[in-house]
Amino acid sequence: MSLPSSSRVASSHPSFNRWCLLLGALLYITAAWFGVGHYSEDEFHQVLLVSEHLLGHVDAPALAQEYHLQWRSMVQPLLGAGAMEVCEALGITDPFQLTFVLRLLTAMLALWVTHGFIRSVQAILEVENKQAFTLLSYFLWFIPVLQIRFTGEAWSGLLFLRGLGMLIDPREQKAWAIGAWFGAAVIFRPAAALLPMGVVLWMLLVQHASWKRVAQLVAPAASILVIGGAIDSFIYGHPVSTLWNYTIAGLTGQEADRFTSLPWYQYALFTVKHAVVPIGVLIILAFATLLLLRPKHALIWTIGPFLLVHSMVAVKEVRFLFPLASLIPWLLIAAWEALQKRWPTMMARTIWLRVLFAISVVNAAALLTGITTPAGNGKIKLAQAIQDRFGSDPVHIDYLGSERQWIPPFYLSPKRTERFTDRIIVDPAVNGPVHLVIANQSLDLDRVANLERMATATPPWTDRFLRWYGLEDGHDPLVLYHVTTQTIGH
């Protein structure tokens, strides 16, 4: 793949692009509204809780070990703290409204970056594929679901995408800005450094760019990292390089102790399962197609090193792939164009329209489910139901299950009490008048006459799809109950 000439840059179908941007904005806002909670524990403990600490609402001993070991950059928590401080100055103190603002902030960044990236990539696509690329960029189901999360994975992917879009767009050949975006991506997630590193390799080995050109990107990236280090040093109170600490922890296996070791091919399995089977298979086939037919394509050199290094590391989580999400639409279209060029007659057959229609139906179902379902296991949605009904009143919560059901104090009244148990025993003298129970739906506590079902973690209209698609994990939503009598046993 070569960089486009300025004569090819004019964006096609501007009206279509604007309508997609408008519909995409509505979709992202919807996803931000319903996406209560956090996808992973790191989203809360490494970002939101640290933001609360910077605001003086949480003491340092309550923070995760990564804070005390100084592994994580303070830039994103500082950004979160700033946004929440502005909200509090405007009278917004509700934790669910504060986190909605953070998701909305991420959605705004995602829409701006995606719109610009579409314009850049459209310049190097065949005319008949430009609209398809636009549709995929906004409406491929997992993109709006992931791009509203206030996480390092989401922000690093978006910041890198901004730099990459500028790199392939001759109208925006500002090396200092491209390098700055790449550096910012690394601050938000150190492992994202593999993405600009892949781009640099592509520039040197495929584009035969000069070392001067590469240095023009690396210098501003390094400057941004120095600024990030200065911010970290100021917050921690002494000179520190969280990037260095994080890298050493990763290389020496310190962070791996908390995780299960998985095989090298696990990310392929993650992709097939979590992207929804037909779409996940399509993504893997698209990468293989591009690797075989266009091995010099920028995406191969960008995604390839990232996947290779992550596959070699024993610790693997599906969220480690999230920075790649915004590149998938381009990957799919690039692979399609490679097939069209290699076998034009076969790829022109109408059967492919039927296949694409079937995949589009699956994507629509996954999109509807994804944007209307709370993040993670939905426990924070139950916390919202507790607040809506009882406000700041004292409540007692019995958790009938694992620690994954535990709701952090940030979302609940400070007057609450709680315990993990396998038996519901009411003691008004200890538990108070408001006694709540959180349990998995499979326990079938609805049959207990003295328990009133208050809320379910996932919406009823998505339960059927999630239960069908649970594969080996199954789908067993959390349910919130209110104890309605003074004596009960289970």
C-alpha positions in Angstrom: 0.0 0.0 0.0 1.3 3.4 -1.0 0.3 6.7 0.4 -2.3 8.5 -1.7 -1.6 11.5 -3.9 -3.3 14.7 -3.1 -5.4 14.4 -6.3 -7.1 11.3 -4.8 -7.9 12.8 -1.4 -11.3 14.5 -2.0 -13.9 12.7 0.1 -16.6 10.9 -1.8 -20.3 11.1 -0.8 -20.0 13.9 1.8 -23.7 13.9 2.4 -23.7 10.1 3.1 -20.7 10.6 5.5 -22.6 13.3 7.4 -25.7 11.2 7.8 -23.6 8.3 9.1 -21.9 10.6 11.5 -25.2 11.8 12.8 -26.6 8.3 13.2 -23.3 7.2 14.7 -23.5 10.0 17.3 -27.0 8.9 18.3 -25.8 5.3 18.6 -22.7 6.3 20.7 -24.8 8.4 23.0 -27.2 5.5 23.4 -24.4 3.1 24.2 -22.9 5.6 26.7 -26.3 5.9 28.4 -26.9 2.2 28.8 -23.2 1.2 29.3 -23.4 1.5 33.0 -20.5 0.0 35.0 -17.2 -1.2 33.7 -16.1 -3.9 31.4 -13.1 -5.0 33.4 -11.9 -4.4 37.0 -9.1 -2.2 35.7 -11.6 0.3 34.3 -12.7 1.0 37.8 -9.6 0.3 40.0 -6.9 1.8 37.7 -8.8 4.8 36.4 -12.0 5.8 38.1 -10.9 5.0 41.7 -7.6 6.8 41.2 -9.5 9.8 39.8 -11.5 9.8 43.0 -8.2 9.6 45.0 -6.8 12.7 43.1 -10.0 14.5 44.1 -9.4 13.7 47.7 -12.4 11.3 48.0 -10.5 8.1 48.4 -7.4 7.4 50.6 -4.3 5.8 49.0 -4.5 2.5 51.0 -7.8 1.8 49.1 -6.1 1.8 45.7 -4.8 -1.2 43.8 -1.2 -2.4 44.1 -0.4 -0.9 40.7 -0.7 2.6 42.1 1.7 1.8 45.0 4.1 0.1 42.7 3.9 3.1 40.3 3.2 1.0 37.2 0.4 3.2 35.8 0.4 6.6 34.3 -1.6 9.2 36.1 -2.6 11.1 32.9 -5.9 9.4 32.3 -6.9 9.4 36.0 -6.0 13.1 36.1 -8.2 13.7 33.0 -11.0 11.9 34.7 -10.5 13.8 37.9 -10.7 17.1 36.0 -13.9 16.1 34.2 -15.5 15.1 37.5 -14.4 18.2 39.3 -16.0 20.3 36.5 -19.2 18.3 37.0 -19.2 18.7 40.7 -18.7 22.5 40.3 -21.9 22.3 38.2 -23.7 20.4 40.9 -23.4 17.0 39.4 -22.3 14.6 42.1 -24.3 11.4 41.4 -21.8 8.7 40.6 -23.8 7.3 37.7 -24.1 10.7 36.1 -20.3 11.3 36.6 -19.4 8.1 34.9 -21.9 8.8 32.1 -20.1 12.1 31.5 -16.8 10.2 31.2 -18.3 7.8 28.7 -19.8 10.7 26.8 -16.4 12.4 26.7 -14.9 9.2 25.2 -17.7 8.9 22.7 -17.1 12.5 21.5 -13.4 11.7 21.0 -14.3 8.5 19.2 -16.7 10.3 16.8 -14.1 13.0 16.0 -11.3 10.6 15.4 -13.4 8.1 13.4 -14.8 10.9 11.2 -11.3 12.1 10.4 -10.0 8.6 9.8 -12.8 7.7 7.4 -11.9 10.8 5.3 -8.2 9.7 5.2 -8.8 6.0 4.3 -11.5 6.7 1.8 -8.9 8.4 -0.4 -7.1 5.1 -1.0 -10.2 2.9 -1.4 -12.0 1.9 -4.6 -15.1 4.1 -5.2 -17.5 1.2 -4.7 -16.1 0.4 -1.3 -16.0 3.8 0.3 -19.6 3.7 1.7 -19.1 0.2 3.0 -16.0 1.4 4.9 -18.0 4.3 6.4 -20.8 2.0 7.5 -18.4 -0.5 9.1 -16.4 2.3 10.9 -19.5 3.5 12.7 -21.7 0.5 12.9 -19.6 -2.7 13.2 -21.2 -3.8 16.4 -18.3 -3.9 18.9 -16.9 -0.5 17.9 -19.5 1.8 19.5 -19.6 -0.7 22.5 -15.9 -0.3 23.1 -15.3 3.3 22.1 -17.4 4.7 24.9 -15.4 3.2 27.7 -13.2 5.5 29.7 -10.3 3.1 29.6 -6.7 3.0 28.6 -7.5 0.5 25.9 -10.1 2.7 24.2 -8.2 5.9 24.5 -4.9 4.5 23.3 -6.6 3.0 20.3 -8.3 6.2 19.4 -5.2 8.4 19.9 -3.2 6.0 17.7 -5.9 6.0 15.1 -5.8 9.8 14.9 -2.0 9.7 14.3 -2.3 7.0 11.7 -5.1 8.8 9.9 -2.9 11.9 9.6 0.1 9.8 8.4 -1.8 8.4 5.4 -3.5 11.7 4.6 -1.3 14.1 2.5 -3.4 17.0 3.7 -2.2 16.5 7.2 1.4 15.6 6.9 2.5 17.3 10.2 5.1 15.0 11.5 5.2 16.6 15.0 1.4 16.1 15.4 1.5 12.5 14.2 4.3 11.7 16.6 2.5 13.5 19.4 -0.6 11.4 18.9 1.5 8.2 18.9 3.2 9.2 22.1 -0.1 10.0 23.7 -1.4 6.6 22.8 1.5 5.0 24.6 0.9 7.1 27.8 -2.7 5.8 28.0 -1.6 2.2 27.4 2.1 1.2 27.3 1.5 -1.9 25.2 0.0 0.3 22.5 3.6 1.3 21.7 3.7 -1.8 19.5 1.3 -0.1 17.1 3.4 3.0 16.2 6.5 0.7 16.3 4.9 -1.4 13.5 4.1 1.8 11.6 7.7 2.9 11.8 8.9 -0.5 10.5 6.5 -0.2 7.6 7.8 3.3 6.8 11.4 2.1 6.8 11.2 -1.3 5.2 8.2 -0.9 2.8 7.9 2.8 2.1 11.7 3.3 2.3 11.2 6.5 4.3 14.3 8.4 5.3 15.6 8.2 8.9 15.0 11.9 9.1 11.4 11.4 8.4 11.2 8.7 11.1 13.1 11.0 13.5 10.5 13.7 12.9 7.9 11.3 14.3 9.9 9.8 17.1 11.1 13.2 18.6 7.6 14.6 19.4 6.5 11.1 20.6 9.4 11.1 23.0 8.6 14.7 24.1 5.0 13.6 24.9 6.3 10.7 27.0 8.6 13.1 28.9 5.6 15.3 29.6 3.6 12.3 30.8 6.5 11.3 33.0 6.7 14.8 34.5 2.9 14.6 35.3 3.4 11.2 37.0 6.4 12.5 39.0 4.4 15.5 40.2 1.5 13.3 41.3 3.6 10.6 42.9 5.8 13.2 44.6 9.2 12.2 43.3 10.8 11.4 39.9 9.4 8.3 38.4 8.9 6.6 35.0 5.7 4.6 35.2 6.4 3.5 31.6 9.7 2.0 32.6 8.2 0.4 35.8 5.4 -1.1 33.8 7.7 -2.5 31.1 10.0 -4.1 33.7 7.1 -5.6 35.5 5.9 -7.1 32.2 9.3 -8.4 31.1 10.0 -10.0 34.5 6.6 -11.5 34.9 5.6 -9.5 38.1 2.2 -8.6 36.7 1.7 -12.2 35.3 1.4 -13.7 38.7 -2.2 -12.5 39.0 -3.4 -14.1 35.7 -3.8 -17.5 34.2 -1.3 -18.5 31.5 -2.9 -19.1 28.1 -1.6 -20.7 24.8 -0.2 -18.6 22.0 -3.3 -19.0 19.8 -5.7 -17.8 22.5 -6.3 -14.4 20.8 -7.7 -16.2 17.7 -10.2 -18.0 19.9 -11.0 -14.7 21.7 -11.6 -13.1 18.3 -13.9 -15.8 17.0 -15.9 -15.9 20.2 -16.1 -12.3 21.5 -16.6 -10.7 18.1 -19.5 -13.1 17.5 -18.7 -16.2 15.5 -19.4 -15.3 11.9 -17.8 -11.8 12.3 -14.9 -13.1 14.3 -14.1 -15.8 11.7 -14.4 -13.1 9.0 -11.8 -10.9 10.8 -9.3 -13.8 11.0 -9.9 -14.6 7.4 -9.5 -11.0 6.4 -6.1 -10.8 8.2 -4.9 -14.0 6.6 -6.1 -12.8 3.2 -4.2 -9.5 3.5 -1.1 -11.3 4.8 -1.0 -13.6 1.8 -2.1 -11.3 -1.0 -0.8 -7.9 0.2 1.9 -8.6 2.8 3.3 -5.0 2.4 0.0 -3.4 3.5 0.3 -1.0 6.3 -2.2 -2.9 8.4 -0.1 -6.1 8.3 2.9 -4.2 9.6 0.7 -2.4 12.2 -1.4 -5.3 13.6 1.2 -8.1 13.0 3.8 -7.0 15.6 1.1 -6.2 18.1 -0.4 -9.7 17.8 2.9 -11.4 17.7 4.2 -9.9 20.9 0.9 -10.3 22.7 0.7 -14.0 21.6 4.2 -14.6 23.0 3.3 -13.2 26.5 1.6 -15.8 28.7 -0.9 -13.4 30.1 -3.8 -12.9 27.7 -7.1 -11.0 28.1 -9.6 -10.1 25.4 -9.4 -6.5 26.4 -5.7 -6.4 25.3 -7.1 -6.5 21.7 -9.3 -3.5 22.2 -6.8 -0.9 20.8 -7.2 -2.8 17.4 -11.0 -2.4 17.2 -11.0 0.7 15.2 -8.7 -0.8 12.6 -11.0 -3.8 11.8 -13.2 -1.9 9.3 -10.2 -1.0 7.2 -8.9 -4.6 7.5 -12.1 -6.0 6.2 -12.4 -3.6 3.3 -8.7 -4.0 2.4 -9.0 -7.8 2.3 -12.2 -7.5 0.2 -10.3 -5.3 -2.3 -7.4 -7.7 -2.4 -9.8 -10.5 -3.3 -11.6 -8.4 -5.9 -8.3 -7.7 -7.6 -7.1 -11.3 -7.5 -10.3 -13.0 -8.5 -12.6 -10.3 -10.0 -15.1 -12.6 -11.7 -15.6 -14.8 -8.6 -15.9 -11.8 -6.2 -18.6 -10.2 -8.5 -21.0 -13.1 -8.0 -24.3 -12.3 -6.3 -23.9 -15.0 -3.7 -21.6 -12.7 -1.8 -24.5 -10.3 -1.4 -26.5 -13.0 0.4 -23.6 -13.9 2.6 -23.0 -10.2 3.5 -26.7 -9.8 4.2 -26.7 -12.7 6.6 -23.7 -11.3 8.4 -25.3 -7.9 8.5 -28.3 -9.4 10.3 -26.0 -11.0 12.9 -24.2 -7.6 13.3 -27.5 -5.8 13.8 -28.6 -8.2 16.5 -25.2 -8.0 18.3 -25.2 -4.2 18.0 -28.6 -3.8 19.5 -27.6 -6.2 22.3 -24.3 -4.5 22.9 -25.4 -0.9 23.1 -28.4 -1.7 25.5 -26.6 -4.1 27.9 -24.7 -2.8 30.9 -20.9 -3.4 31.0 -19.4 -6.4 32.6 -21.8 -8.6 34.7 -24.2 -5.7 35.2 -23.7 -5.3 39.0 -23.4 -1.5 38.7 -26.8 -1.5 37.0 -28.1 -3.1 40.2 -26.4 -0.4 42.3 -28.3 2.2 40.2 -31.5 0.4 41.0 -30.6 0.5 44.7 -29.9 4.2 44.6 -33.0 5.0 42.6 -35.2 3.3 45.2 -33.5 3.9 48.6 -31.3 6.9 47.9 -28.8 7.5 50.8 -30.8 5.3 53.3 -28.9 2.6 55.1 -29.1 -0.8 53.3 -27.6 -4.2 53.9 -26.6 -6.4 51.0 -26.2 -10.2 51.0 -24.1 -11.5 48.1 -24.9 -15.1 47.3 -21.9 -15.8 45.1 -18.4 -14.8 44.2 -16.5 -11.5 44.8 -17.3 -10.6 41.1 -20.8 -9.6 42.4 -19.3 -7.0 44.9 -20.4 -3.4 44.2 -17.6 -0.8 45.0 -18.5 1.8 47.7 -18.2 4.6 45.0 -21.7 3.6 43.8 -23.5 3.0 47.1 -24.5 4.9 50.2 -21.7 5.1 52.8 -24.3 3.8 55.3 -24.5 0.3 53.6 -23.4 -3.0 55.2 -22.6 -6.1 53.3 -21.5 -9.7 53.5 -20.8 -12.8 51.3 -22.9 -15.7 52.3 -24.6 -18.9 51.1 -27.7 -18.4 53.3 -30.0 -15.5 53.8 -30.6 -14.8 57.5 -32.5 -11.7 58.5 -31.5 -9.9 61.6 -33.1 -6.4 61.7 -31.0 -5.5 64.7 -27.9 -6.0 62.5 -29.0 -5.6 59.0 -31.5 -2.7 59.4 -34.9 -2.4 57.8 -33.7 -2.5 54.2 -32.2 -5.9 53.5 -31.2 -6.7 49.9 -29.9 -9.8 48.2 -27.8 -10.2 45.0 -27.7 -13.6 43.4 -27.5 -15.3 40.1 -30.7 -16.0 38.3 -29.9 -19.7 38.2 -30.5 -19.9 42.0 -34.2 -19.3 41.2 -34.9 -17.2 44.3 -38.1 -16.0 42.7 -39.7 -19.1 44.2 -39.0 -17.7 47.7 -42.2 -15.9 48.6 -40.5 -13.4 50.9 -38.2 -12.0 48.2 -39.3 -9.2 45.9 -37.4 -9.1 42.6 -36.3 -5.4 42.2 -34.1 -5.5 39.1 -32.1 -7.7 36.7 -28.6 -6.8 35.6 -29.3 -7.3 31.9 -32.4 -6.1 30.0 -35.0 -8.9 29.4 -34.8 -8.3 25.6 -31.1 -9.1 25.5 -31.2 -12.1 27.9 -32.3 -14.6 25.3 -29.6 -13.7 22.8 -26.9 -13.6 25.5 -28.1 -16.9 27.0 -28.0 -18.5 23.5 -24.6 -17.2 22.7 -23.0 -17.8 26.1 -21.0 -20.8 24.6 -18.9 -22.3 27.4 -19.3 -19.4 29.7 -23.1 -19.5 29.8 -25.2 -16.5 30.7 -26.5 -16.3 34.2 -27.5 -12.7 35.0 -27.4 -11.2 38.4 -30.7 -10.4 40.1 -31.4 -7.9 42.9 -34.0 -8.9 45.6 -35.6 -7.0 48.5 -36.4 -9.0 51.6 -40.0 -8.2 52.4 -40.4 -10.0 55.8 -38.6 -10.2 59.0 -38.0 -14.0 58.9 -36.6 -16.0 56.1 -34.3 -18.9 55.4 -32.8 -20.3 52.2 
